[in-house]
Amino acid sequence: MIAPIRKSITHTLHKAEGWIFANPKIVLSMIFLVTLAFAAALPKLRIYSDFSDLLPQQHPYIQTYNRIKENFGGANMIVMAIEVEQGTIFNNDTLKLVNEATQGVDNLPSVNHNLVASLTHRTARKVFLSPEGSFVSQPYYDPAKVYSADELAQMQRDVIANPNLYGLMVSPDFKAALIKAQLNESDLDYVATFAALQKVRDTLARDGHKVHVTGNPVLTGWVYTYLDQIVQILAWTLALLATLLIVYFRRLYGIALPLLGIALSSIWGLGFMALAGINLEPLSLPIPFLIAARATSHGVQLVVRYYEELAIVKNGKQAARNALDALFRPGSLAIIVDAVGIAVLVLGAAPFNYKLGLAAGFWGFSVIFTVHFMVPLALTVLPQPKTMENANEGVRNFLGNAMARTGGTDGGARAILFASLACVVVGSWYVAHVQLGESEPGSPLLNRDHDYNLSTAAINTLFPGSEELHVVARTEDKGGIKRPEVLQAIERFQAHMLSDPTLGGARALPGVVRVVNQLTHNDDPRWAQLPDNADEVGGLMFAYMASSPIPGALKEYVSPDENEANMVFFYKDHQADTINRVVALAEEGKKRIEAEVPGLKIELGGGIIGVTAAANQALHTDHMIIIPAVMLLAFFLVMAYYQSLHAGWLMVLPMLFATVMTYAYMGWANIGISVNTVPVIAVGVGVGIDYAVYFMDRIREEMAVTRNIHRAVINAVATTGYAVSFTAATLIAGVVMWIFMSDLRFQSDAAVLLSFMLIVNALAAMLIVPAWCVVFRPHFVVAAHYDEDGVLEEDDAPREIARAAA
């Protein structure tokens, strides 16, 4: 029953191919018309980063983050530190500089002016009782005043008395002051904000002082500064690809048609993104480069086969038809598996994954039209080459002879399989060391000696930490935060979190209430305690707000309905180990506190620590879905294409090997699994199917002619092996320039990772697939034959007969 269906499908495809070759100009015209339509949309394409796209929006931490970020602050915070080289900041020149920095940051585009904090900011005020017993406040710093030595000493003592300033906004050694500013994410323009910030920083240059700046908007701004460099890398990459094609083919069609395939597929991919309203993310640019290079590799396979056939049939049109006949199934299968493997990214929790999967999946699938059909059809309408001899026979003979002495023998094939297994066993030890999330302080996107990473290290050395975790205590009823048992529960949660020795400090409403209560009792330290009724707590909160002429004095501590209170915890980094430990501790405290106080909910999610924790947790789930899904889809697609379980397994085998080796390399190189690396891994995993499918199908072709499995694998490596080695080189050329030219460390590391994956995939396909065929002699391979129409089919004879024939 299966054989007639298979025969019907293959012959239907054969007839469709016949119509395509009978009407090449019509098909080519349709391809170029679609290309023009996509080209018209290119001006709408936008290149930018959307912070919300990187977050798993359905995660409870992110839902909390989205709710509180306008009131309590989000993860897009600029952190600036003014450090004095000699003495302390308590001198008129340094305080004036801190004030200039504060005003400059407060005037940046997209800044939330209610969430700017600094020693010299208008919201930093000393609260005290007047002789008449009224609450009054005054700023710690007046820019119109020149302070005497005694006044500066008093200011320093006043700062020490305020736990919200000392250690948090002024370093414990008094050598640095911090300026923090939250940005409004709804209208955030990273480019404009970063450019304005750099201008502010330039104006702050003073002898004897250092200015350090960190924060996610700063990191993103630095990334944008490399866009011109990315364009240069694109130009050099195209030049390198053209050079490789010239060296390899030394013929016009071999150079021009693969490059035309790059152009057409890129226009289709980028045009689709523009029409779909999908932005091009700067950090994901190595992936489009790789897809474009893969388009080149398919074009190379077709042109190589064309010249092989031309040397035999001496007719250009027939050679083009023969090339597509031979490569239609393996080529289209490889392209479909590529596209589906990339499209699997839509299963990721973050919108970034969905957009990338949709856009890159379409881009990958478009190669069927822009390359797989376009190249052979173009060869039928172009003038036939005058030179018909096939070049590079020396390299082909070398590869064939090498395979004849290794994988082409029974012993050599078994040795290759055992060596591969040994590599997997050894690599598994390194795989266990791959971290989920950031593996080092600072940002792996930039070089370790970059200003951003140096500033981050300096600020975290001077202060308890620039990385914040926001935790919300929420009650169901309005004003519930004023209940004494709720404030006490918040303090117990803080104490629980302080059991982590890496916590640099904490800030929450109970600390304010205690300070104000002490002030109302003649500044007697014995009264620095929480009242025993909600009305008194409310009175103290009102007194604190009334003492400030600035509205919203408690905005960063409590919501307007007084049913949510914000707790902030400060850490020095957001490495995976730090986040895992902090989140586990917070979840433990959350369960205990909620059980002790009915109606109180503790919710995590704010600050860079909170959103990174959510991203890492979602990433773990994504990772466990996306990578296996790529392999399962490859297995089922190949199995359905060849109607053989063994075919599906044979294609997944080199992918499994290459994947293990990739993770082993990541463990060895200390590259963490992040929202940026998962797409790279998913794309790289799918690359192996290209090589493996071409090898497997060529072995079947040779088997149908030679009826000897050893000769079949030797011939396949001698022919397809050379083409695959060159396509591997073209794919590596598509990303290798990032290694040497990109100042973005992530893109350089991603290019190294992709290059490693491409090499390992090529070796796995060139060695493991032939070796497996020699040792196990799959029926769908050894029973292959050409039918009366010249279509490659699988013989339905029993396995014993097929093996005997082999």
C-alpha positions, 0 to 999 in steps of 0.5 A, a space after each residue: 500500500 505504501 509503495 503505490 502512494 510513494 510512487 504516486 507522490 514522487 511522480 506527481 512531483 516529477 510532473 510538476 518539475 517538468 512543467 516548471 522546466 517547460 516554462 522557465 521564463 514564466 516561473 522566473 518572472 513570478 519569482 522576480 515580481 514577488 521580489 520587487 513587491 518585497 523590495 518595495 516594503 524594505 524602506 519600512 524595515 526598522 532596526 531597534 531593540 524592544 526591551 519588552 520583546 525579550 521578556 516572557 510576558 506570561 510569566 508571573 514575575 513579568 506580570 508583576 513587573 509590568 504592573 509596578 514599573 511605573 510606580 516603583 521603577 522598572 529594569 530600565 534604570 540608568 545608574 551613574 556614580 561620581 567618584 572622587 580620587 582624593 578625600 571625600 565627596 563632601 566638598 563644594 566642587 564635588 557636590 556641585 559636580 554631583 548636582 550637575 550630573 543629577 540635573 543632566 540625568 533628570 533632563 534626559 529623554 524618556 526619564 521618569 522624573 518622579 523616579 530620579 534619586 540622588 543626594 542632591 536631588 530635590 526629593 532627598 530631604 532631611 526631615 526634622 522637628 521645628 522648635 514649634 513641634 512641626 514636621 519640616 524638611 530641607 534638601 541636603 544640598 542647596 546649589 546656590 550655597 557655598 558650604 563651610 567646613 563645619 556645614 559639610 561635616 554636618 551634612 556628612 553626619 546627616 547622611 550617615 543618619 539616613 539609612 536611605 542615603 548612607 550606603 545606598 546613594 553615598 558610598 560607605 567610604 564617602 568617596 562616591 555619590 550615586 545618581 539613579 533614574 528610571 526610564 519610561 519604557 512606553 516611549 523609550 528611545 535608546 539611541 536618543 537617550 544614550 546620545 544625550 547621556 554621553 553629552 552629559 557625561 562629557 560635560 562632567 569631566 573634571 580633574 580628580 573625579 571619575 564618572 561611571 555609568 551602567 544600567 540596561 539602557 546604557 548597555 543597549 545604547 552601546 550596542 546601537 553604536 556598533 550599527 555602522 560597524 555591522 554594515 562594514 562587516 556585511 560588506 566584508 562578508 559579501 566580499 569574502 563570499 564572492 572571493 570564495 566563489 571565484 576561487 572555487 568556480 572560476 566561472 561566471 555562473 558559479 559566482 553570479 548565481 549564488 550571489 543572486 540567490 543571496 540577494 533575492 532571499 535577503 530581499 524576501 526575508 527582510 521585506 517580509 519582516 517589514 510587511 509584518 511589522 517585525 523589527 530587526 534586532 541588532 543582537 540577532 544579526 548573525 542569524 540573518 547572515 547565516 540564513 543568507 549564507 545557507 542560501 548560498 550553500 544551496 546555490 553552490 550545490 546546484 551549480 556544482 551538480 550542473 557543472 558535473 552534469 554538463 561535463 557528461 551530457 554536454 547540453 546546458 538545459 539538460 544539465 540544469 534539468 538533471 541537477 534539479 532532478 538529482 537535488 530536488 528531494 534532498 535540497 527541498 527537504 533540507 530547506 524545509 527542515 531548516 525553515 521549520 527548525 528555525 520557525 520552532 522558535 515561535 514556541 519560545 515564551 518571549 515575543 523576541 523568539 516568536 518574531 525571530 521564528 516567524 521572520 527567519 522561518 519564512 526567510 529560510 523557506 523562501 530559499 526554495 523559490 529564490 535559490 532552489 528553483 531560480 538557479 537551475 531555471 536561470 541556467 536553462 535560459 542563460 547561454 550554455 558555457 563554452 567550457 564543459 570540463 569539470 574542474 577540481 578533480 584533484 580535490 575530489 580524488 583526494 577525498 575519495 581516496 581518503 574515504 576509501 582508506 577510512 570510512 569506506 571500509 568496514 573497520 574504518 567505518 566502525 572506528 569512526 562510529 566508536 570515536 564519535 561515541 567517545 567524543 560524546 562521552 567526554 563532551 557530556 562532562 563539559 555539557 554538565 558545566 553549561 550555565 543557564 543565564 549569565 555566567 559572569 558579572 557585567 555584560 557578556 555582550 561587550 568586551 571585559 575591558 569595555 567602559 560599560 563593564 568597567 563602570 559596572 565593576 567600579 559601581 559594585 565595588 563602591 556601593 552595595 550593588 547596582 542590580 535591584 530586585 523589587 518585591 511587592 507586598 500586596 493586600 486585598 483591601 485599600 490601606 492594608 499596608 498600614 496594618 502593623 502585622 503587615 509592616 512587621 511581616 515586611 520586616 521579617 521578609 527583609 531579615 530573611 533576605 538579609 541572610 544571604 551574605 551577598 545582599 548589599 542592602 535593602 530599602 522598604 517602608 518600615 524603615 521610613 516609619 521607624 525614622 519618623 516615629 523616632 523624630 516625633 519623640 524628640 529623636 529618641 532612638 528608643 522610639 524607632 519602632 513600628 506603632 501597634 495600630 494602623 491609624 498611628 502608622 497612617 499618621 506617621 506616613 502623612 507626617 512624612 509626606 506633609 514635611 516634603 514640598 515635593 508631591 509623592 514623597 512615598 511614591 517609591 515605597 507605597 502605592 496611592 491606594 496603600 495596598 502595595 508596598 515596594 521592597 528593594 534589595 541590592 546585589 552586585 551582579 545578575 549572574 545565573 548562580 546569584 539569581 538562582 540563590 536569590 529567587 530560591 531564598 525569596 520564594 522560601 520567605 514568601 511561602 512562610 510570610 504568606 502563611 503567617 499573615 492571612 490576606 498578604 501576598 508577596 510577589 516577585 518580579 521587579 528590577 533587573 534581578 526580577 526580570 532576568 530571573 523570569 527570563 532564565 526560568 522561561 529560557 529553561 522551559 524554552 530550551 527544553 522545548 525548542 532544541 528537542 522540537 527541532 530534532 523531532 521535526 527533522 526526524 519526522 520530516 525526513 522519515 515522511 519524505 523517505 518513508 523510512 524510520 531509519 532515514 529519520 534516525 540517520 539524519 538526527 544522528 549527526 545532529 545529536 552528535 553536533 549538538 552535544 559537541 556544541 554544548 560541550 564547547 559552551 561549557 568549556 568556553 564558559 558561554 551561558 545559555 541566554 535569550 540571545 544564544 538559544 536562537 543561535 543554537 537552534 539555527 546551528 542545530 538545523 544546519 547539520 540536516 543540510 549536509 546530512 541530507 545531501 550526503 545520504 541522498 548521494 549515497 542512495 544515487 551511487 548505490 542505485 548505480 554501483 550496487 556496492 555500499 563501499 563504492 557508493 560512500 566513496 563516490 558520495 564523499 568524492 563528489 558531494 563531500 567536496 561540495 559540502 566542504 565548500 558550502 561549509 566554508 561559505 557558511 562559515 564565511 557568512 559569520 567569520 567576519 564577526 569574530 575578527 571585526 565585531 567589537 560586540 563580544 556576544 556577536 563575536 562569541 556567537 560567530 565562534 560558536 556558529 563556526 564551531 557548529 558548522 565545522 562539527 556538523 560538516 564532519 559529522 555528516 561527512 563521516 558519521 552518515 557514510 560510516 553508519 551506512 557501511 556498518 548498518 546498511 539501511 534498507 532505504 539506502 541499499 535498496 535504492 534504484 531508478 525506475 523507468 522514468 529515472 526517479 530514484 525509488 526504494 526497492 520493496 524487495 526483502 532486506 536479505 536480498 537487498 543486503 546480498 546485492 550490496 
